[in-house]
Amino acid sequence: MARAKTIDLSAYSNMDCPVHGLIAILSGPWTLYILWLLAGHGTLRFGEIKKQMPSISAKMLTERLRMLEELEVLQRQQEATVPLKVTYTLTPRGRELEEIVDAIDDLALRWSGTSKWKR
């Protein structure tokens, strides 16, 4: 199995700091929510992600998914069917973020006083 490429996280930071770079990536528009959806569902099609995020434009969703794919956080798989079937799933690097995403999920449930919501 190929090892994930290293990322110059400081390139995403104006502070030349890898921690700030990772925070900048994760705090980008919709990024954590996309990760949360994929962590909960495993594999989703573009339309299924978009349906869960009605406020996001298709352009913004495409940009976020491409960025996460470039960072090897998620994998885009395309099947040559009619209509074209494109699915997204977390990579091993993306699954490294599941603990963080789950902790945010737990915190949101506690803060909101909600016992569970549907991903």
N, C-alpha and C positions, 0 to 999 in steps of 0.2 A: 504494500500500500504506500502510495506517495505521501510524503510528509508535507503538511501545509507550509506554504511559503511564509517567510517572516515578513512582517509589516513594519515599515518605519512609522510608528504611531506619532512620533514627534512632528511628522509632516502634516498632521491634522491639527496641530496645535501652534498657536502663535507664541507659546511659552517654551517651545523646544522640550516638551515633557511628554513622555509616553502615556502617563496616567491621564493627563489633560487631553491628549489625543484620543484615547479610547473613550473618555467621557464625551468628547465632542462628537464622535461617531455615534455613540449610543443615544445621545440626546438630540440627534437630528430629527427633523419632523417625521413622525410616525414610526421611526425605526424600532423602538421598544415594543410598540403595539404589534407590528408585523412579527417580531420575534416571539412575542407572547402567543399570537395566533398559531404560528407554526409549531411552537413547543407544545401547545395543547392538542393540535390536530395531526401533527406528523407531516403529511403531504397535502398541499392545497393547490388548486388551479388558480390562475390569475383572477378569474371571475368570482371565485369563492372568497378570495381575500378581499376583493373590491366590495362584495356584498356585505361583508362584516365591517367595512369602513366607508359608509356612504358619503361622508364629508370629504374624502380625499379624491382628488382628480386622478384620472387614469394616467396623466403625464407624471404627476408626483409619485404615484405608486410605482410606475415603471422606473423612475429615477432611483427610488429607494431600493427596489429589488435589484437593479443593476449594480448599485454601490455595494450591497451586501454580497452579491455574487462575486464581484471583483475582489472583495476582501476574503473570499472563500468562507463566508459565514453561512451562506445557503447555496444550494445547487439548483440550477434551472435545468429541467429535462424537457425536451421537445420531442413529441411523437409526430411522425409524418402521417397524420390522419386528416380526414375532412369531416368537420372542421379541425384545424390544428389544435393539438392538445399540448399545453405547456403546464408543467407542474413545478412547484417549489417545495423544497424540503431542507431542513437544517443539515449542515455538514458536521463532521466531528468538531470542528472549530465552533460552529454555531451551538452545538449541544453543550460546549463548555460554558455558554452563557445561560443555560437553562436554570441553574441554581440562582443566579441573579434575578432572572425573570420571575421565577417562582417566589423568591423573597419579596419582590415588589408586589406580586399578586397577593401574597399573604398580608403584607402591610396595607394595601389598598382595601382589602376585606375588613381588616381590623379598624382602620380609620373611618370607613364608611358605615360600620356596624352591620354589614351584610355578611351572611353566612356563606354564600356561594353565588356566582353568576356564571352565565353560559359563555364559553369562549366561542 
